[in-house]
Amino acid sequence: MRKLQEPAYWLIFALPWPESQGDAAMAEAAYVVAPPLVPRNQVSENAEGVFAVAHFHVKENPGRRTVWFSDLTRWLAGRDNSWQGLGVDWEAALREIHELPTFGMFLQVSRRGYMFLLDGSPEGATVTYPGGERERLTAREREAVHADFEARITRDWANYIGEMAARGMIHLH
């Protein structure tokens, strides 16, 4: 039960912002999956490539339990590599991971958190607002958003697994 409720880490990636919530301040626009709980023999080489990079990233950053897909893209760039360089079709991989018949949940994010979740640039993105004002997304705020996501996922994931068990959808021994 503990392994299901408290996996070693989670992978989080952005989904398209829901068109029906175009002006909303918050939306379920991210997806969370626990790679350690996904049977590797049930995924394609592309999805396995993403999970393998996540695994190595976590080994190198042992205190972190939430890994953003954009973190992985940055991490690869810092090693002069890329998804293409690894032969991973990352778009196909994320579509597949989102549709896997495994434990996963949607995460409600703010528009600002969403910008950070999408930003895979090593130096941090610059946002240009409609009035022409520009702002660089800072590493400090990125870490604060990471901490918020991790706290919420740690709490909500355990509840999610507990509800699945209570409904008889999974059996915990």
OpenMM code with the backbone's topology and positions (N, CA, C; nanometers):
from openmm import Vec3, app, unit

residues = "MET ARG LYS LEU GLN GLU PRO ALA TYR TRP LEU ILE PHE ALA LEU PRO TRP PRO GLU SER GLN GLY ASP ALA ALA MET ALA GLU ALA ALA TYR VAL VAL ALA PRO PRO LEU VAL PRO ARG ASN GLN VAL SER GLU ASN ALA GLU GLY VAL PHE ALA VAL ALA HIS PHE HIS VAL LYS GLU ASN PRO GLY ARG ARG THR VAL TRP PHE SER ASP LEU THR ARG TRP LEU ALA GLY ARG ASP ASN SER TRP GLN GLY LEU GLY VAL ASP TRP GLU ALA ALA LEU ARG GLU ILE HIS GLU LEU PRO THR PHE GLY MET PHE LEU GLN VAL SER ARG ARG GLY TYR MET PHE LEU LEU ASP GLY SER PRO GLU GLY ALA THR VAL THR TYR PRO GLY GLY GLU ARG GLU ARG LEU THR ALA ARG GLU ARG GLU ALA VAL HIS ALA ASP PHE GLU ALA ARG ILE THR ARG ASP TRP ALA ASN TYR ILE GLY GLU MET ALA ALA ARG GLY MET ILE HIS LEU HIS".split()
positions = [
    Vec3(0.0830, -0.1200, 0.0000),
    Vec3(0.0000, 0.0000, 0.0000),
    Vec3(0.0868, 0.1254, 0.0000),
    Vec3(0.1892, 0.1259, 0.0841),
    Vec3(0.2754, 0.2437, 0.0945),
    Vec3(0.3421, 0.2757, -0.0394),
    Vec3(0.3848, 0.1712, -0.1117),
    Vec3(0.4501, 0.1908, -0.2420),
    Vec3(0.3548, 0.2601, -0.3394),
    Vec3(0.2263, 0.2258, -0.3318),
    Vec3(0.1275, 0.2884, -0.4197),
    Vec3(0.0952, 0.4311, -0.3758),
    Vec3(0.0823, 0.4512, -0.2452),
    Vec3(0.0446, 0.5832, -0.1948),
    Vec3(0.1614, 0.6810, -0.1911),
    Vec3(0.2829, 0.6283, -0.1799),
    Vec3(0.4005, 0.7147, -0.1709),
    Vec3(0.5088, 0.6662, -0.2664),
    Vec3(0.4857, 0.6762, -0.3978),
    Vec3(0.5890, 0.6322, -0.4916),
    Vec3(0.7152, 0.7180, -0.4772),
    Vec3(0.8251, 0.6672, -0.5258),
    Vec3(0.9524, 0.7388, -0.5141),
    Vec3(0.9461, 0.8779, -0.5772),
    Vec3(0.8743, 0.8899, -0.6880),
    Vec3(0.8606, 1.0199, -0.7533),
    Vec3(0.7443, 1.0167, -0.8513),
    Vec3(0.7053, 1.1372, -0.8943),
    Vec3(0.5998, 1.1531, -0.9945),
    Vec3(0.6545, 1.2320, -1.1125),
    Vec3(0.6028, 1.2035, -1.2299),
    Vec3(0.6310, 1.2809, -1.3503),
    Vec3(0.5072, 1.3654, -1.3800),
    Vec3(0.5282, 1.4935, -1.4042),
    Vec3(0.4188, 1.5861, -1.4328),
    Vec3(0.4444, 1.6505, -1.5682),
    Vec3(0.3417, 1.6551, -1.6494),
    Vec3(0.3564, 1.7267, -1.7760),
    Vec3(0.2293, 1.8040, -1.8074),
    Vec3(0.2484, 1.9100, -1.8847),
    Vec3(0.1372, 1.9974, -1.9218),
    Vec3(0.0513, 1.9318, -2.0280),
    Vec3(-0.0769, 1.9550, -2.0163),
    Vec3(-0.1749, 1.9195, -2.1189),
    Vec3(-0.2180, 2.0501, -2.1850),
    Vec3(-0.2832, 2.0443, -2.2994),
    Vec3(-0.3347, 2.1691, -2.3564),
    Vec3(-0.4320, 2.2356, -2.2578),
    Vec3(-0.4229, 2.3676, -2.2489),
    Vec3(-0.5169, 2.4413, -2.1635),
    Vec3(-0.6565, 2.4195, -2.2210),
    Vec3(-0.7531, 2.3760, -2.1395),
    Vec3(-0.8871, 2.3462, -2.1919),
    Vec3(-0.9515, 2.4677, -2.2590),
    Vec3(-0.9947, 2.4499, -2.3821),
    Vec3(-1.0576, 2.5599, -2.4561),
    Vec3(-1.1804, 2.6127, -2.3838),
    Vec3(-1.2527, 2.5237, -2.3173),
    Vec3(-1.3739, 2.5653, -2.2461),
    Vec3(-1.3414, 2.6532, -2.1256),
    Vec3(-1.2141, 2.6567, -2.0853),
    Vec3(-1.1721, 2.7372, -1.9707),
    Vec3(-1.0674, 2.8396, -2.0135),
    Vec3(-1.0825, 2.8904, -2.1350),
    Vec3(-0.9844, 2.9813, -2.1931),
    Vec3(-0.9465, 3.0991, -2.1062),
    Vec3(-1.0426, 3.1584, -2.0375),
    Vec3(-1.0153, 3.2754, -1.9548),
    Vec3(-1.0009, 3.2417, -1.8066),
    Vec3(-1.0110, 3.1157, -1.7725),
    Vec3(-1.0054, 3.0752, -1.6316),
    Vec3(-0.8657, 3.0967, -1.5735),
    Vec3(-0.8620, 3.1298, -1.4453),
    Vec3(-0.7340, 3.1475, -1.3768),
    Vec3(-0.6694, 3.0133, -1.3445),
    Vec3(-0.7522, 2.9090, -1.3300),
    Vec3(-0.7036, 2.7747, -1.2971),
    Vec3(-0.7720, 2.6752, -1.3901),
    Vec3(-0.7013, 2.5651, -1.4185),
    Vec3(-0.7612, 2.4590, -1.4998),
    Vec3(-0.6864, 2.3286, -1.4753),
    Vec3(-0.7548, 2.2173, -1.5014),
    Vec3(-0.6887, 2.0866, -1.4969),
    Vec3(-0.6092, 2.0733, -1.6262),
    Vec3(-0.4886, 2.1276, -1.6242),
    Vec3(-0.4066, 2.1358, -1.7447),
    Vec3(-0.2716, 2.0682, -1.7267),
    Vec3(-0.2646, 1.9755, -1.6321),
    Vec3(-0.1424, 1.8972, -1.6127),
    Vec3(-0.1823, 1.7550, -1.5753),
    Vec3(-0.0920, 1.6635, -1.6020),
    Vec3(-0.1172, 1.5226, -1.5729),
    Vec3(-0.0011, 1.4688, -1.4909),
    Vec3(-0.0340, 1.3845, -1.3939),
    Vec3(0.0640, 1.3284, -1.3015),
    Vec3(0.0603, 1.1770, -1.3109),
    Vec3(0.1768, 1.1160, -1.3228),
    Vec3(0.1885, 0.9707, -1.3253),
    Vec3(0.3098, 0.9329, -1.2403),
    Vec3(0.3073, 0.8149, -1.1824),
    Vec3(0.4192, 0.7661, -1.1015),
    Vec3(0.4960, 0.6614, -1.1829),
    Vec3(0.6041, 0.7002, -1.2507),
    Vec3(0.6780, 0.6047, -1.3337),
    Vec3(0.7192, 0.4755, -1.2622),
    Vec3(0.7552, 0.4799, -1.1314),
    Vec3(0.7924, 0.3536, -1.0671),
    Vec3(0.6781, 0.2511, -1.0613),
    Vec3(0.5545, 0.2963, -1.0805),
    Vec3(0.4394, 0.2058, -1.0743),
    Vec3(0.3957, 0.1552, -1.2115),
    Vec3(0.4613, 0.2016, -1.3172),
    Vec3(0.4222, 0.1643, -1.4533),
    Vec3(0.5033, 0.0433, -1.4989),
    Vec3(0.4365, -0.0679, -1.5311),
    Vec3(0.5089, -0.1845, -1.5834),
    Vec3(0.5752, -0.1493, -1.7166),
    Vec3(0.7075, -0.1584, -1.7198),
    Vec3(0.7820, -0.1164, -1.8385),
    Vec3(0.7537, -0.2028, -1.9610),
    Vec3(0.7090, -0.3252, -1.9402),
    Vec3(0.6802, -0.4120, -2.0552),
    Vec3(0.5493, -0.3732, -2.1236),
    Vec3(0.4802, -0.2730, -2.0717),
    Vec3(0.3531, -0.2295, -2.1302),
    Vec3(0.3637, -0.0947, -2.2015),
    Vec3(0.4861, -0.0437, -2.2188),
    Vec3(0.5018, 0.0869, -2.2824),
    Vec3(0.5922, 0.0773, -2.4049),
    Vec3(0.5776, 0.1742, -2.4929),
    Vec3(0.6598, 0.1807, -2.6136),
    Vec3(0.8018, 0.2261, -2.5790),
    Vec3(0.8891, 0.2190, -2.6781),
    Vec3(1.0261, 0.2672, -2.6587),
    Vec3(1.0276, 0.4170, -2.6291),
    Vec3(0.9366, 0.4912, -2.6894),
    Vec3(0.9314, 0.6353, -2.6627),
    Vec3(0.8960, 0.6638, -2.5171),
    Vec3(0.7914, 0.6006, -2.4669),
    Vec3(0.7521, 0.6210, -2.3266),
    Vec3(0.8620, 0.5709, -2.2338),
    Vec3(0.9212, 0.4583, -2.2661),
    Vec3(1.0314, 0.4060, -2.1847),
    Vec3(1.1477, 0.5044, -2.1837),
    Vec3(1.1725, 0.5697, -2.2972),
    Vec3(1.2792, 0.6698, -2.3032),
    Vec3(1.2538, 0.7850, -2.2076),
    Vec3(1.1298, 0.8329, -2.2022),
    Vec3(1.0950, 0.9409, -2.1095),
    Vec3(1.1103, 0.8923, -1.9656),
    Vec3(1.0607, 0.7727, -1.9357),
    Vec3(1.0723, 0.7194, -1.7994),
    Vec3(1.2184, 0.6979, -1.7598),
    Vec3(1.3013, 0.6533, -1.8532),
    Vec3(1.4435, 0.6309, -1.8233),
    Vec3(1.5127, 0.7631, -1.7905),
    Vec3(1.4847, 0.8667, -1.8677),
    Vec3(1.5442, 0.9975, -1.8395),
    Vec3(1.4954, 1.0479, -1.7036),
    Vec3(1.3670, 1.0301, -1.6736),
    Vec3(1.3135, 1.0706, -1.5428),
    Vec3(1.3857, 0.9967, -1.4307),
    Vec3(1.4083, 0.8679, -1.4493),
    Vec3(1.4768, 0.7866, -1.3482),
    Vec3(1.6183, 0.8401, -1.3223),
    Vec3(1.6931, 0.8669, -1.4292),
    Vec3(1.8297, 0.9173, -1.4126),
    Vec3(1.8295, 1.0575, -1.3524),
    Vec3(1.7326, 1.1383, -1.3891),
    Vec3(1.7213, 1.2732, -1.3323),
    Vec3(1.6978, 1.2652, -1.1813),
    Vec3(1.6097, 1.1764, -1.1394),
    Vec3(1.5799, 1.1616, -0.9965),
    Vec3(1.7022, 1.1100, -0.9207),
    Vec3(1.7759, 1.0178, -0.9808),
    Vec3(1.8978, 0.9677, -0.9150),
    Vec3(1.9975, 1.0810, -0.8921),
    Vec3(2.0016, 1.1742, -0.9853),
    Vec3(2.0939, 1.2864, -0.9736),
    Vec3(2.0402, 1.3966, -0.8818),
    Vec3(1.9114, 1.3967, -0.8559),
    Vec3(1.8454, 1.4967, -0.7707),
    Vec3(1.7611, 1.4243, -0.6661),
    Vec3(1.8264, 1.3559, -0.5712),
    Vec3(1.7541, 1.2647, -0.4810),
    Vec3(1.6495, 1.3282, -0.3905),
    Vec3(1.6530, 1.4558, -0.3653),
    Vec3(1.5537, 1.5166, -0.2774),
    Vec3(1.4239, 1.5525, -0.3466),
    Vec3(1.4226, 1.5426, -0.4763),
    Vec3(1.3058, 1.5861, -0.5531),
    Vec3(1.2128, 1.4685, -0.5799),
    Vec3(1.0835, 1.4871, -0.5501),
    Vec3(0.9849, 1.3807, -0.5751),
    Vec3(0.8917, 1.4137, -0.6898),
    Vec3(0.8939, 1.5368, -0.7355),
    Vec3(0.8154, 1.5728, -0.8533),
    Vec3(0.9115, 1.6143, -0.9635),
    Vec3(0.8959, 1.5524, -1.0780),
    Vec3(0.9794, 1.5822, -1.1937),
    Vec3(0.8880, 1.6322, -1.3040),
    Vec3(0.9155, 1.7493, -1.3525),
    Vec3(0.8394, 1.8028, -1.4640),
    Vec3(0.9040, 1.7559, -1.5927),
    Vec3(0.8239, 1.7342, -1.6943),
    Vec3(0.8799, 1.6992, -1.8239),
    Vec3(0.9754, 1.8088, -1.8700),
    Vec3(0.9407, 1.9343, -1.8433),
    Vec3(1.0300, 2.0445, -1.8827),
    Vec3(1.1617, 2.0401, -1.8057),
    Vec3(1.1624, 1.9864, -1.6818),
    Vec3(1.2881, 1.9660, -1.6087),
    Vec3(1.3782, 1.8702, -1.6860),
    Vec3(1.3159, 1.7653, -1.7390),
    Vec3(1.3928, 1.6648, -1.8124),
    Vec3(1.4515, 1.7247, -1.9397),
    Vec3(1.3736, 1.8077, -2.0076),
    Vec3(1.4220, 1.8733, -2.1294),
    Vec3(1.5400, 1.9643, -2.0964),
    Vec3(1.5299, 2.0392, -1.9876),
    Vec3(1.6408, 2.1254, -1.9422),
    Vec3(1.7627, 2.0416, -1.9056),
    Vec3(1.7384, 1.9331, -1.8352),
    Vec3(1.8461, 1.8452, -1.7894),
    Vec3(1.9219, 1.7891, -1.9092),
    Vec3(1.8483, 1.7454, -2.0100),
    Vec3(1.9129, 1.6945, -2.1314),
    Vec3(1.9937, 1.8043, -2.2005),
    Vec3(1.9369, 1.9241, -2.2112),
    Vec3(2.0074, 2.0353, -2.2760),
    Vec3(2.1373, 2.0670, -2.2030),
    Vec3(2.1360, 2.0558, -2.0709),
    Vec3(2.2562, 2.0790, -1.9915),
    Vec3(2.3644, 1.9748, -2.0141),
    Vec3(2.3293, 1.8677, -2.0780),
    Vec3(2.4234, 1.7603, -2.1117),
    Vec3(2.4459, 1.7538, -2.2631),
    Vec3(2.4148, 1.8646, -2.3287),
    Vec3(2.4265, 1.8727, -2.4754),
    Vec3(2.3537, 1.7587, -2.5437),
    Vec3(2.2325, 1.7319, -2.4970),
    Vec3(2.1515, 1.6260, -2.5557),
    Vec3(2.0089, 1.6777, -2.5723),
    Vec3(1.9249, 1.5963, -2.6305),
    Vec3(1.7852, 1.6340, -2.6537),
    Vec3(1.7043, 1.5065, -2.6705),
    Vec3(1.5724, 1.5230, -2.6733),
    Vec3(1.4860, 1.4075, -2.6982),
    Vec3(1.5161, 1.3501, -2.8364),
    Vec3(1.5340, 1.4382, -2.9328),
    Vec3(1.5657, 1.3924, -3.0681),
    Vec3(1.6989, 1.3177, -3.0689),
    Vec3(1.7970, 1.3701, -2.9962),
    Vec3(1.9273, 1.3047, -2.9881),
    Vec3(1.9193, 1.1651, -2.9292),
    Vec3(1.8223, 1.1441, -2.8414),
    Vec3(1.8013, 1.0117, -2.7813),
    Vec3(1.7137, 0.9230, -2.8684),
    Vec3(1.6579, 0.9805, -2.9736),
    Vec3(1.5675, 0.9036, -3.0595),
    Vec3(1.4298, 0.8847, -2.9988),
    Vec3(1.3900, 0.9777, -2.9113),
    Vec3(1.2602, 0.9683, -2.8431),
    Vec3(1.1632, 1.0689, -2.9046),
    Vec3(1.0516, 1.0193, -2.9525),
    Vec3(0.9429, 1.1060, -2.9986),
    Vec3(0.8644, 1.1444, -2.8728),
    Vec3(0.9037, 1.2569, -2.8141),
    Vec3(0.8480, 1.2943, -2.6845),
    Vec3(0.6982, 1.3240, -2.6914),
    Vec3(0.6517, 1.3782, -2.8031),
    Vec3(0.5084, 1.4067, -2.8140),
    Vec3(0.4271, 1.2775, -2.8132),
    Vec3(0.4729, 1.1779, -2.8876),
    Vec3(0.4045, 1.0473, -2.8882),
    Vec3(0.4123, 0.9840, -2.7501),
    Vec3(0.5274, 0.9988, -2.6843),
    Vec3(0.5449, 0.9410, -2.5509),
    Vec3(0.4463, 1.0011, -2.4513),
    Vec3(0.4330, 1.1335, -2.4505),
    Vec3(0.3416, 1.1974, -2.3554),
    Vec3(0.1966, 1.1620, -2.3841),
    Vec3(0.1607, 1.1534, -2.5114),
    Vec3(0.0231, 1.1092, -2.5447),
    Vec3(-0.0010, 0.9686, -2.4896),
    Vec3(0.0957, 0.8808, -2.5107),
    Vec3(0.0818, 0.7427, -2.4631),
    Vec3(0.0732, 0.7367, -2.3107),
    Vec3(0.1630, 0.8072, -2.2433),
    Vec3(0.1652, 0.8053, -2.0965),
    Vec3(0.0317, 0.8557, -2.0414),
    Vec3(-0.0234, 0.9579, -2.1033),
    Vec3(-0.1521, 1.0126, -2.0594),
    Vec3(-0.2643, 0.9101, -2.0728),
    Vec3(-0.2530, 0.8208, -2.1704),
    Vec3(-0.3587, 0.7227, -2.1969),
    Vec3(-0.3318, 0.5851, -2.1362),
    Vec3(-0.2200, 0.5683, -2.0676),
    Vec3(-0.1880, 0.4375, -2.0095),
    Vec3(-0.2940, 0.3931, -1.9089),
    Vec3(-0.3240, 0.2640, -1.9061),
    Vec3(-0.4167, 0.2127, -1.8040),
    Vec3(-0.3418, 0.1903, -1.6724),
    Vec3(-0.2977, 0.2989, -1.6123),
    Vec3(-0.2239, 0.2922, -1.4868),
    Vec3(-0.2675, 0.4091, -1.3992),
    Vec3(-0.2115, 0.4175, -1.2814),
    Vec3(-0.2464, 0.5248, -1.1893),
    Vec3(-0.1980, 0.6584, -1.2446),
    Vec3(-0.2878, 0.7529, -1.2526),
    Vec3(-0.2547, 0.8869, -1.2983),
    Vec3(-0.3675, 0.9800, -1.2600),
    Vec3(-0.3351, 1.1067, -1.2442),
    Vec3(-0.4391, 1.2022, -1.2079),
    Vec3(-0.4124, 1.3371, -1.2727),
    Vec3(-0.5194, 1.4112, -1.2887),
    Vec3(-0.5091, 1.5461, -1.3413),
    Vec3(-0.4717, 1.6396, -1.2272),
    Vec3(-0.4015, 1.7448, -1.2615),
    Vec3(-0.3610, 1.8441, -1.1624),
    Vec3(-0.4125, 1.9804, -1.2065),
    Vec3(-0.4807, 2.0473, -1.1155),
    Vec3(-0.5284, 2.1817, -1.1442),
    Vec3(-0.4127, 2.2783, -1.1217),
    Vec3(-0.3874, 2.3621, -1.2220),
    Vec3(-0.2757, 2.4561, -1.2143),
    Vec3(-0.3234, 2.5970, -1.2489),
    Vec3(-0.2531, 2.6938, -1.1954),
    Vec3(-0.2804, 2.8333, -1.2306),
    Vec3(-0.2142, 2.8629, -1.3647),
    Vec3(-0.2560, 2.9713, -1.4263),
    Vec3(-0.1932, 3.0110, -1.5527),
    Vec3(-0.0436, 3.0348, -1.5331),
    Vec3(-0.0077, 3.0956, -1.4220),
    Vec3(0.1346, 3.1240, -1.3962),
    Vec3(0.2118, 2.9941, -1.3747),
    Vec3(0.1570, 2.9030, -1.2958),
    Vec3(0.2217, 2.7737, -1.2770),
    Vec3(0.2350, 2.6984, -1.4079),
    Vec3(0.1351, 2.7134, -1.4924),
    Vec3(0.1350, 2.6488, -1.6239),
    Vec3(0.2512, 2.6992, -1.7094),
    Vec3(0.2784, 2.8299, -1.7021),
    Vec3(0.3914, 2.8851, -1.7783),
    Vec3(0.5222, 2.8190, -1.7358),
    Vec3(0.5395, 2.8000, -1.6059),
    Vec3(0.6611, 2.7352, -1.5571),
    Vec3(0.6663, 2.5892, -1.6001),
    Vec3(0.5527, 2.5226, -1.5922),
    Vec3(0.5464, 2.3813, -1.6293),
    Vec3(0.5839, 2.3601, -1.7758),
    Vec3(0.5519, 2.4553, -1.8593),
    Vec3(0.5829, 2.4465, -2.0023),
    Vec3(0.7266, 2.4855, -2.0360),
    Vec3(0.7905, 2.5614, -1.9501),
    Vec3(0.9202, 2.6207, -1.9827),
    Vec3(1.0359, 2.5212, -1.9695),
    Vec3(1.0821, 2.4725, -2.0828),
    Vec3(1.1965, 2.3816, -2.0846),
    Vec3(1.3262, 2.4506, -2.1201),
    Vec3(1.3251, 2.5829, -2.1304),
    Vec3(1.4467, 2.6551, -2.1685),
    Vec3(1.5446, 2.6601, -2.0521),
    Vec3(1.6725, 2.6414, -2.0793),
    Vec3(1.7718, 2.6416, -1.9709),
    Vec3(1.7797, 2.7739, -1.8947),
    Vec3(1.7558, 2.8861, -1.9623),
    Vec3(1.7714, 3.0167, -1.8981),
    Vec3(1.6416, 3.0727, -1.8416),
    Vec3(1.5304, 3.0089, -1.8663),
    Vec3(1.4007, 3.0594, -1.8211),
    Vec3(1.3372, 3.1461, -1.9278),
    Vec3(1.2110, 3.1266, -1.9496),
    Vec3(1.1396, 3.1958, -2.0571),
    Vec3(1.1152, 3.3423, -2.0234),
    Vec3(1.1002, 3.4213, -2.1273),
    Vec3(1.0568, 3.5596, -2.1140),
    Vec3(0.9130, 3.5658, -2.1632),
    Vec3(0.8262, 3.6195, -2.0798),
    Vec3(0.6844, 3.6320, -2.1131),
    Vec3(0.6598, 3.7751, -2.1598),
    Vec3(0.5914, 3.7890, -2.2713),
    Vec3(0.5524, 3.9207, -2.3211),
    Vec3(0.4008, 3.9319, -2.3092),
    Vec3(0.3566, 4.0327, -2.2369),
    Vec3(0.2143, 4.0533, -2.2123),
    Vec3(0.1530, 4.1388, -2.3232),
    Vec3(0.0191, 4.1389, -2.3349),
    Vec3(-0.0473, 4.2132, -2.4432),
    Vec3(-0.0066, 4.3610, -2.4523),
    Vec3(0.0211, 4.4254, -2.3430),
    Vec3(0.0607, 4.5666, -2.3452),
    Vec3(0.2064, 4.5882, -2.3822),
    Vec3(0.2793, 4.4790, -2.4063),
    Vec3(0.4199, 4.4897, -2.4430),
    Vec3(0.5164, 4.4714, -2.3269),
    Vec3(0.4645, 4.4676, -2.2047),
    Vec3(0.5494, 4.4469, -2.0877),
    Vec3(0.6114, 4.3077, -2.0954),
    Vec3(0.7384, 4.2991, -2.0540),
    Vec3(0.8098, 4.1708, -2.0591),
    Vec3(0.8563, 4.1321, -1.9190),
    Vec3(0.8609, 4.0019, -1.8974),
    Vec3(0.9035, 3.9507, -1.7671),
    Vec3(0.9748, 3.8174, -1.7875),
    Vec3(1.0874, 3.8007, -1.7197),
    Vec3(1.1586, 3.6733, -1.7230),
    Vec3(1.1086, 3.5877, -1.6069),
    Vec3(1.0768, 3.4617, -1.6358),
    Vec3(1.0368, 3.3675, -1.5307),
    Vec3(1.1623, 3.3282, -1.4537),
    Vec3(1.1592, 3.3455, -1.3224),
    Vec3(1.2803, 3.3254, -1.2424),
    Vec3(1.2914, 3.1836, -1.1874),
    Vec3(1.4144, 3.1430, -1.1623),
    Vec3(1.4409, 3.0114, -1.1037),
    Vec3(1.3809, 3.0029, -0.9635),
    Vec3(1.3837, 3.1123, -0.8901),
    Vec3(1.3295, 3.1133, -0.7533),
    Vec3(1.1796, 3.0831, -0.7539),
    Vec3(1.1060, 3.1493, -0.8441),
    Vec3(0.9620, 3.1247, -0.8509),
    Vec3(0.9341, 2.9839, -0.9034),
    Vec3(1.0165, 2.9374, -0.9967),
    Vec3(1.0013, 2.8007, -1.0483),
    Vec3(1.0112, 2.7000, -0.9334),
    Vec3(1.1071, 2.7205, -0.8455),
    Vec3(1.1227, 2.6307, -0.7306),
    Vec3(1.0027, 2.6392, -0.6369),
    Vec3(0.9475, 2.7584, -0.6193),
    Vec3(0.8284, 2.7741, -0.5341),
    Vec3(0.7093, 2.7002, -0.5946),
    Vec3(0.6935, 2.7083, -0.7263),
    Vec3(0.5846, 2.6364, -0.7933),
    Vec3(0.6070, 2.4860, -0.7803),
    Vec3(0.7315, 2.4426, -0.7961),
    Vec3(0.7653, 2.3007, -0.7777),
    Vec3(0.7229, 2.2540, -0.6382),
    Vec3(0.7596, 2.3322, -0.5371),
    Vec3(0.7278, 2.2950, -0.3984),
    Vec3(0.5768, 2.2869, -0.3773),
    Vec3(0.5030, 2.3813, -0.4340),
    Vec3(0.3569, 2.3792, -0.4225),
    Vec3(0.2992, 2.2543, -0.4883),
    Vec3(0.3428, 2.2256, -0.6106),
    Vec3(0.2931, 2.1068, -0.6800),
    Vec3(0.3248, 1.9808, -0.5996),
    Vec3(0.4474, 1.9723, -0.5490),
    Vec3(0.4868, 1.8525, -0.4746),
    Vec3(0.4021, 1.8339, -0.3492),
    Vec3(0.3760, 1.9406, -0.2766),
    Vec3(0.2933, 1.9308, -0.1552),
    Vec3(0.1521, 1.8843, -0.1900),
    Vec3(0.0949, 1.9415, -0.2949),
    Vec3(-0.0414, 1.9028, -0.3337),
    Vec3(-0.0474, 1.7588, -0.3841),
    Vec3(0.0494, 1.7200, -0.4637),
    Vec3(0.0485, 1.5838, -0.5181),
    Vec3(0.0715, 1.4819, -0.4077),
    Vec3(0.1629, 1.5102, -0.3174),
    Vec3(0.1884, 1.4184, -0.2062),
    Vec3(0.0601, 1.3939, -0.1276),
    Vec3(-0.0149, 1.4996, -0.1017),
    Vec3(-0.1419, 1.4884, -0.0288),
    Vec3(-0.2493, 1.4198, -0.1136),
    Vec3(-0.2689, 1.4678, -0.2340),
    Vec3(-0.3796, 1.4199, -0.3172),
    Vec3(-0.3586, 1.2787, -0.3703),
    Vec3(-0.2351, 1.2407, -0.3977),
    Vec3(-0.2082, 1.1065, -0.4516),
    Vec3(-0.2472, 1.0000, -0.3496),
    Vec3(-0.2086, 1.0191, -0.2252),
    Vec3(-0.2425, 0.9213, -0.1207),
    Vec3(-0.3944, 0.9078, -0.1084),
    Vec3(-0.4655, 1.0201, -0.1141),
    Vec3(-0.6122, 1.0161, -0.1085),
    Vec3(-0.6701, 0.9448, -0.2302),
    Vec3(-0.6149, 0.9707, -0.3463),
    Vec3(-0.6587, 0.9079, -0.4716),
    Vec3(-0.6449, 0.7559, -0.4619),
    Vec3(-0.5308, 0.7075, -0.4171),
    Vec3(-0.5091, 0.5630, -0.4044),
    Vec3(-0.6023, 0.5057, -0.2981),
    Vec3(-0.6187, 0.5770, -0.1867),
    Vec3(-0.7098, 0.5318, -0.0820),
    Vec3(-0.8532, 0.5194, -0.1315),
    Vec3(-0.8981, 0.6157, -0.2114),
    Vec3(-1.0337, 0.6099, -0.2684),
    Vec3(-1.0484, 0.4925, -0.3644),
    Vec3(-0.9456, 0.4674, -0.4440),
    Vec3(-0.9496, 0.3535, -0.5374),
    Vec3(-0.9636, 0.2227, -0.4592),
    Vec3(-0.8917, 0.2120, -0.3490),
    Vec3(-0.8993, 0.0909, -0.2668),
    Vec3(-1.0367, 0.0799, -0.2005),
    Vec3(-1.0886, 0.1914, -0.1502),
    Vec3(-1.2192, 0.1904, -0.0839),
    Vec3(-1.3310, 0.1497, -0.1794),
    Vec3(-1.3186, 0.1842, -0.3048),
    Vec3(-1.4188, 0.1484, -0.4057),
    Vec3(-1.3979, 0.0080, -0.4622),
    Vec3(-1.2936, -0.0596, -0.4171),
    Vec3(-1.2669, -0.1946, -0.4659),
    Vec3(-1.2035, -0.1987, -0.6035),
    Vec3(-1.1541, -0.0847, -0.6501),
    Vec3(-1.0926, -0.0792, -0.7828),
    Vec3(-0.9507, -0.1350, -0.7826),
    Vec3(-0.8878, -0.1334, -0.6657),
    Vec3(-0.7575, -0.1975, -0.6478),
    Vec3(-0.7610, -0.2710, -0.5156),
    Vec3(-0.6815, -0.3717, -0.5062),
    Vec3(-0.6739, -0.4501, -0.3830),
    Vec3(-0.5348, -0.4346, -0.3250),
    Vec3(-0.5314, -0.3889, -0.2028),
    Vec3(-0.4049, -0.3637, -0.1358),
    Vec3(-0.3796, -0.4728, -0.0335),
    Vec3(-0.2622, -0.5254, -0.0374),
    Vec3(-0.2258, -0.6328, 0.0569),
    Vec3(-0.1135, -0.5889, 0.1458),
] * unit.nanometer
topology = app.Topology()
chain = topology.addChain("A")
for resn in residues:
    res = topology.addResidue(resn, chain)
    for name in ("N", "CA", "C"):
        topology.addAtom(name, app.Element.getBySymbol(name[0]), res)
